[in-house]
Amino acid sequence: MLKPVELDLSELGELAQVIPGPEPKLELSLSPIPQFGAERPRIIPVCEPSLTGNELKYVTDCIESNWISSAGHYIQAFERAFAAACQVRYGISCCSGTIALHLALAVLGLQPGDEVIIPTFTMIATAYAVTYTGARPVLVDSERETWNMDLDQVEARITPRTRAIIPVHTYGHPVDMDRLNALAERHGLWVIEDAAEAHGALYKGRPTGSLGDAAAFSFYANKIITTGEGGMLVTDNEELARLAWTLRDHAFSSERHFWHKFIGYSYRMTNLQAAVGLAQVEQMANFVAARRANAAYYTELLKDIPGLVTPPQAEWATSVYWMYGILVQDEFGLTRDELRRRLAQRGIETRTFFIPMHLQPIYYEMFKGERYPVAEDFCRRGLYLPSASSLTRQEIERVVDTLRDVRR
Ligand SMILES: Cc1ncc(COP(=O)(O)O)c(C=O)c1O
């Protein structure tokens, strides 16, 4: 049987302080907060979906028509609508964002011995997708200014075995893609955007999803649009799209059924999920606008609190603030973990930033001795505040008031 890979924190030495403490217990023990009257305020989750459009109507249609598998017509409608929102021609729906990434790399024919450059500061799925192919993830640090992969370091990590680069648009802030694409082109590398967190984000006015050879999106329930679970690969490359559709569905051959020329996968999305997805795409512009307005309000309210760094905003980027992240500097007076604990006591859920890939038990041996100080610092200091599209201005005020209050 498979055994977990254990990593004793003492092995990390001084780096152990980078790893977040245990999750604080979420409660409302100190309520009611006077300015909110006698009514007990609700726990504000870090994120929640909004299913207030045509979701129920479309799902009911699936049930009533008996089309619940991946053969129903919402699949194509959702793929077309989402690809159009990304300003590309093809969308290949699948089970998750991780799978969309894996599908892209499988289509490229990646194999053991190949290398793929990814940021160490990302969600584990970026690295997993590379690992599933047998290729090796190669890490780079983050840029302090954008929280994205350090493009200066990418070139230095290219070897004759490098096949692809996966830029991650961290928390919805696009990578400087013109620069990255120029670099990739010089070296003949594929660029697969990990846009799992960046639905509707713009780079110099162009949507994420249209900025590389292909892009992977997640529709997990905390994403800007959701299908419960789900993902999509989008691309303008017809050959890539056709192969991805084939691999997604067991690589059934067009010549005859049950005839297979590739190792395929069972990675299909259901019509039920796509029905939710279509209803969500219809509302995507509103969700994106809400995230941007919420982020602007947070930034305005937080600006005079010393020791907090608010999210990046590069001149090329129109971020979607999938999550509103902050960095807690020493000047704030509380550690990140202590701040989280105090917010949790007052019913405000937060989440820590990613733990970098080189500090994960599962990848520790692979990257032993490698150091990425910016990503490590983000891991130590970063948290995101409640960020749902449905968050109200009053809730944002409550979060910021509480944040001020617990600092005293
Ligand atoms: C950057 C990034 N990539 C990939 C994924 C994986 O998406 P999923 O959970 O749909 O597999 C996520 C999910 O949160 C993510 O944040």
The ligand as a Gaussian input file, in Angstrom:
#p B3LYP/6-31G(d) Opt

LIG

0 1
 C       -3.157000      27.664000      -9.729000
 C       -4.066000      26.474000      -9.726000
 N       -3.874000      25.508000     -10.634000
 C       -4.658000      24.427000     -10.691000
 C       -5.705000      24.244000      -9.813000
 C       -6.490000      22.968000      -9.844000
 O       -7.839000      23.098000     -10.112000
 P       -8.851000      21.928000      -9.645000
 O       -8.986000      22.026000      -8.187000
 O      -10.101000      22.252000     -10.397000
 O       -8.241000      20.643000     -10.091000
 C       -5.955000      25.220000      -8.860000
 C       -7.082000      25.047000      -7.911000
 O       -7.339000      25.725000      -7.003000
 C       -5.116000      26.365000      -8.799000
 O       -5.302000      27.315000      -7.878000

